[in-house]
Amino acid sequence: MSVNSADPAARLEVVLVKAGRTKIRYPADALGDDGTRIAVRAPWAGSGVRDFGFVRFEPGDVFTEYYWRDRWYSVKEVRAADGSLMGWYCDITRPAVVSGGELVVEDLDLDLWRSADGSDVRRLDEDEFADSGLAERDPAAASAALAALGELEALARAGGFAELLA
């Protein structure tokens, strides 16, 4: 096994970094790693309930998360405690790195939501992205982030992520 792959039977610690600091860290069951895409499953890792207005995450919700070593995003399928599909929450991130039992991604502020029925596709946190200064500090990364958001939005509006996640 290479240092950048995960044993599918293992658990990984998902580490989301933002502005050089750990934003959140949580254990997840490794579902698969083909060398490019890593899949994990974890319960809602936030503290308590998080109500965004268009979706509400709470204890008991389950996230099946897909990360790529060569793409600037992650896609999280979100299911309620009863197993019903709520939708997909997508983070724009630098490509994932797996090392030493950790799956590390750097959050670049942009997000996308697609509801289960596809009636609600929305870009999120564009103001935070603009305020982050990434475009000035690292124009190539900012460009890659905006391209990734556009790619995900196009997929979401064209019917979803089934092909991407298959």
C-alpha positions as CSV (number, residue, x, y, z in Angstrom):
1,M,0.0,0.0,0.0
2,S,1.4,3.4,-0.9
3,V,1.5,6.2,1.7
4,N,-1.2,8.0,-0.3
5,S,-3.8,5.2,-0.3
6,A,-6.1,3.9,2.4
7,D,-6.9,0.4,3.5
8,P,-10.6,0.0,2.7
9,A,-11.2,-1.9,5.9
10,A,-9.7,0.9,8.0
11,R,-10.9,4.0,9.6
12,L,-9.6,7.4,8.6
13,E,-9.5,10.7,10.4
14,V,-11.0,13.3,8.1
15,V,-9.3,16.7,8.7
16,L,-10.7,19.8,7.2
17,V,-8.2,22.7,7.2
18,K,-9.2,26.3,6.6
19,A,-6.8,29.3,6.5
20,G,-4.0,27.1,7.9
21,R,-5.9,25.8,10.9
22,T,-8.0,22.7,11.6
23,K,-11.6,23.6,11.2
24,I,-13.0,20.1,12.1
25,R,-11.6,16.6,12.6
26,Y,-13.7,13.4,12.8
27,P,-13.4,9.6,12.4
28,A,-14.8,8.0,9.3
29,D,-15.1,4.4,7.9
30,A,-13.0,4.0,4.8
31,L,-15.3,2.6,2.0
32,G,-12.8,2.5,-0.8
33,D,-9.7,4.1,-2.4
34,D,-8.9,3.5,-6.1
35,G,-5.8,5.7,-5.9
36,T,-7.6,8.8,-7.2
37,R,-10.9,8.8,-5.3
38,I,-11.4,8.1,-1.6
39,A,-14.8,7.3,-0.2
40,V,-15.7,7.4,3.5
41,R,-18.8,7.3,5.6
42,A,-19.3,9.1,8.9
43,P,-22.2,10.4,11.1
44,W,-22.8,14.2,11.2
45,A,-19.7,15.5,12.9
46,G,-21.0,18.9,13.8
47,S,-21.9,19.8,17.4
48,G,-25.7,19.7,17.7
49,V,-28.0,20.9,14.9
50,R,-26.9,23.1,12.0
51,D,-29.8,24.7,10.2
52,F,-28.9,26.4,7.0
53,G,-32.4,27.4,6.1
54,F,-32.5,25.2,3.0
55,V,-31.3,22.0,4.8
56,R,-30.8,21.0,8.4
57,F,-28.0,18.7,9.6
58,E,-28.4,17.0,13.0
59,P,-27.2,14.1,15.0
60,G,-28.1,10.8,13.3
61,D,-27.6,12.1,9.8
62,V,-25.0,10.1,7.8
63,F,-22.6,11.5,5.2
64,T,-21.0,9.3,2.5
65,E,-18.1,11.5,1.4
66,Y,-16.1,11.4,-1.8
67,Y,-12.7,13.0,-2.1
68,W,-10.3,13.2,-5.0
69,R,-6.5,13.5,-5.2
70,D,-6.8,15.2,-8.6
71,R,-9.9,17.4,-8.2
72,W,-10.6,20.6,-6.4
73,Y,-13.7,19.4,-4.6
74,S,-15.4,16.8,-2.4
75,V,-19.0,15.6,-2.7
76,K,-21.0,14.5,0.4
77,E,-24.2,12.5,0.0
78,V,-26.3,13.3,3.0
79,R,-29.0,11.0,4.4
80,A,-31.2,11.6,7.4
81,A,-31.2,9.2,10.3
82,D,-34.2,7.3,8.7
83,G,-32.1,6.7,5.6
84,S,-33.9,9.1,3.3
85,L,-31.7,11.1,0.9
86,M,-31.5,14.8,1.8
87,G,-29.1,15.8,-0.9
88,W,-25.5,16.5,-1.7
89,Y,-23.2,19.1,0.0
90,C,-20.1,19.9,-2.0
91,D,-17.0,21.6,-0.7
92,I,-14.5,23.3,-2.9
93,T,-11.1,22.2,-1.6
94,R,-7.6,21.6,-2.7
95,P,-7.0,18.0,-3.8
96,A,-7.1,15.5,-0.9
97,V,-4.1,13.9,0.7
98,V,-4.2,10.7,2.6
99,S,-1.2,10.0,4.9
100,G,-0.7,8.3,8.3
101,G,-4.4,7.5,8.7
102,E,-5.6,11.0,8.0
103,L,-7.5,12.3,5.0
104,V,-6.6,16.0,4.8
105,V,-8.3,18.6,2.6
106,E,-8.1,22.4,2.6
107,D,-11.4,24.2,2.5
108,L,-11.4,27.1,0.0
109,D,-14.7,28.6,1.3
110,L,-16.9,27.9,-1.8
111,D,-19.7,25.3,-1.4
112,L,-22.6,23.9,-3.4
113,W,-25.8,22.3,-2.3
114,R,-28.1,20.1,-4.4
115,S,-31.4,18.8,-2.9
116,A,-32.4,15.2,-3.3
117,D,-35.0,16.1,-5.9
118,G,-32.7,18.5,-7.8
119,S,-35.1,21.4,-7.3
120,D,-32.6,23.4,-5.2
121,V,-29.1,23.9,-6.5
122,R,-27.3,26.8,-4.9
123,R,-23.8,28.2,-4.6
124,L,-22.8,29.0,-1.1
125,D,-20.2,31.3,0.6
126,E,-19.1,33.2,-2.4
127,D,-18.7,36.3,-0.2
128,E,-16.4,34.3,2.1
129,F,-14.3,33.2,-0.9
130,A,-14.1,36.8,-2.1
131,D,-13.1,38.0,1.4
132,S,-10.5,35.2,1.8
133,G,-7.9,37.0,-0.4
134,L,-7.1,33.7,-2.2
135,A,-7.4,35.4,-5.6
136,E,-4.6,37.8,-4.7
137,R,-2.4,35.3,-2.7
138,D,-2.8,32.3,-5.1
139,P,-4.5,33.2,-8.4
140,A,-4.0,29.7,-9.8
141,A,-5.8,28.1,-6.8
142,A,-8.6,30.7,-7.0
143,S,-9.1,29.9,-10.7
144,A,-9.1,26.2,-10.0
145,A,-11.6,26.7,-7.2
146,L,-14.0,28.7,-9.4
147,A,-13.7,26.1,-12.2
148,A,-14.5,23.3,-9.8
149,L,-17.6,25.1,-8.5
150,G,-18.7,25.6,-12.1
151,E,-18.2,22.0,-12.9
152,L,-20.1,20.8,-9.9
153,E,-23.0,23.2,-10.6
154,A,-23.2,22.0,-14.2
155,L,-23.4,18.4,-13.0
156,A,-26.0,19.2,-10.3
157,R,-28.2,21.0,-12.8
158,A,-27.8,18.3,-15.4
159,G,-29.2,15.6,-13.2
160,G,-26.9,15.1,-10.3
161,F,-23.8,13.2,-9.3
162,A,-24.7,9.6,-10.0
163,E,-22.1,9.1,-12.8
164,L,-19.4,11.0,-10.8
165,L,-20.0,8.8,-7.7
166,A,-20.5,5.5,-9.4
